[in-house]
Amino acid sequence: MRKFSILVSALIFSSILLAACAQTTAMPGQTQASQPVAGSVQINGAGATFPLPVYTEWIYAYQYVDPSVTLNYQGIGSGGGKKGIIDNTIDFAGSDSVFKDEEYASGKDLQMYPMLAGAVVPIYNVEGVTQTLTLDRITLTGIYNASIKKWNDPAIAALNPGVALPDKDITAVHRSDGSGTTEIFTNALASFSDDWKNNVGAGSAVEWPVDKVGNGIGGKGNQGVAAAVQNTPNSIGYVELSYAIANKIPFANMVNKAGQSVPANADSLASAITDYANSFDAKLTTKIVDGPGAGSWPIAGYTYIILHTSSMQDCTKAQKLLEFLKWALTDTAAGKRASELGYSVLPDAVRTQVLDKLGQVTCNGNPVMTNK
């Protein structure tokens, strides 16, 4: 059913592009006859499941923009993507987890490029509860550090007046694989709580306190966490927003740093991005954590594409890959579909930085993007 819904959405999205794509012209200095034959350029990527819904639709639509390219992206987790690009087993990686210094050193000429921002949401399956629950920053942290163990705990009840919360143990579901979604989630918990920051920390994998007391469950990928929550009464987990929307899984509102109860949507995500619009470092990475904005969603992050900047050997493949990324960053229909799925496109100033950085990629010593 999941695959069918993605395919239907992709078909709708691609139909928007067909008329424009029919008018696609050759790049400067090329003729249509010089273009590779349909499907002759194979480009393989893998990594984060966080952007998988939108990458799936973009890749489907892009075959109408450039039929010579066959793109493939596998959602294997940010850890798997980073390992693949370091080991040169894939052409590009997706990651929500920022590279450590030693990973940059291992991969030599690697660069991260933010593509989109997305929200991570707490999904739940609570017996007898049909209303949208509300959690706050301390309560969510308390659930995952096992200090809040029952759904009718006074802290949860105070946030949800009128909701008949069951006297049932909470099962807390988390990712079992190295995950950028986990890094975003645990960065948020660390910002919510000094106790979490000092005793658990943040990263793509952590030692979960709920596992130590026996009420934690691990699931691989968004799909594994979602399946565990849906099949386990009185459970809670975390997935990226578009996955929850596509699979119609209920997710909680959050009381943010400003003390406002906000839903996860395009507006609260855009507010969170605005809080950190000028915080990118020299490597084009940043955190979007617990921003001060009244309308900001407190658990969010960028998802990145990772490329080799000077060691790609197949210059045609390199050019086609960068053309796809430029299209994804600048095409109006592509951006609109991303927003509909619950992502936020890059602010103009950030997009300009990304395009400029892509313009520095070389193959055999020559710039790959001849038309920036």
SULDAKA-V26113 format. One record per residue. N is the residue number from 1. PHI is phi as a letter, one per 20 degrees, with the letter a starting at -180 (999 if undefined). Layout:
BEGIN
n: (N N)
phi: (PHI PHI)
END
This chain:
BEGIN
n: (1 2 3 4 5 6 7 8 9 10 11 12 13 14 15 16 17 18 19 20 21 22 23 24 25 26 27 28 29 30 31 32 33 34 35 36 37 38 39 40 41 42 43 44 45 46 47 48 49 50 51 52 53 54 55 56 57 58 59 60 61 62 63 64 65 66 67 68 69 70 71 72 73 74 75 76 77 78 79 80 81 82 83 84 85 86 87 88 89 90 91 92 93 94 95 96 97 98 99 100 101 102 103 104 105 106 107 108 109 110 111 112 113 114 115 116 117 118 119 120 121 122 123 124 125 126 127 128 129 130 131 132 133 134 135 136 137 138 139 140 141 142 143 144 145 146 147 148 149 150 151 152 153 154 155 156 157 158 159 160 161 162 163 164 165 166 167 168 169 170 171 172 173 174 175 176 177 178 179 180 181 182 183 184 185 186 187 188 189 190 191 192 193 194 195 196 197 198 199 200 201 202 203 204 205 206 207 208 209 210 211 212 213 214 215 216 217 218 219 220 221 222 223 224 225 226 227 228 229 230 231 232 233 234 235 236 237 238 239 240 241 242 243 244 245 246 247 248 249 250 251 252 253 254 255 256 257 258 259 260 261 262 263 264 265 266 267 268 269 270 271 272 273 274 275 276 277 278 279 280 281 282 283 284 285 286 287 288 289 290 291 292 293 294 295 296 297 298 299 300 301 302 303 304 305 306 307 308 309 310 311 312 313 314 315 316 317 318 319 320 321 322 323 324 325 326 327 328 329 330 331 332 333 334 335 336 337 338 339 340 341 342 343 344 345 346 347 348 349 350 351 352 353 354 355 356 357 358 359 360 361 362 363 364 365 366 367 368 369 370 371 372)
phi: (999 g f f f f f f f f f f f f f f e g f f f f e g d f f g n d d g f e f g f g m e d d c d c a q g e g e g g f f g f f f f f f f e e b f f d d d c c d e d n f f f f f f f f f e m e c e b c d b e e f f e g f f g f f e m e e c e c f d b d b d d c e e b b d g n d d f f f c c d f f f f f f f e e m e d d c f e g g f f f f e c f n e e e f e c f e e d d b f e d f c f f f f f f f f f f f f f b f f f g e d d n c r f b c e f g f f f d n d d c e c e m g f f f f f f f f e c g m d c b b b f g f f f f f d l e f c e f c e e f f n d e c e e a f f f f f f f f g g c f d d f e f e m c a d d c l f e f f d e f e c b a e d d e d c f e b d f e e f f f f f f f f f f f f g f e d f f f f f f f g f f e o e d f f g g f f g f f f f f f f f e f c c l n d g e e e c f)
END
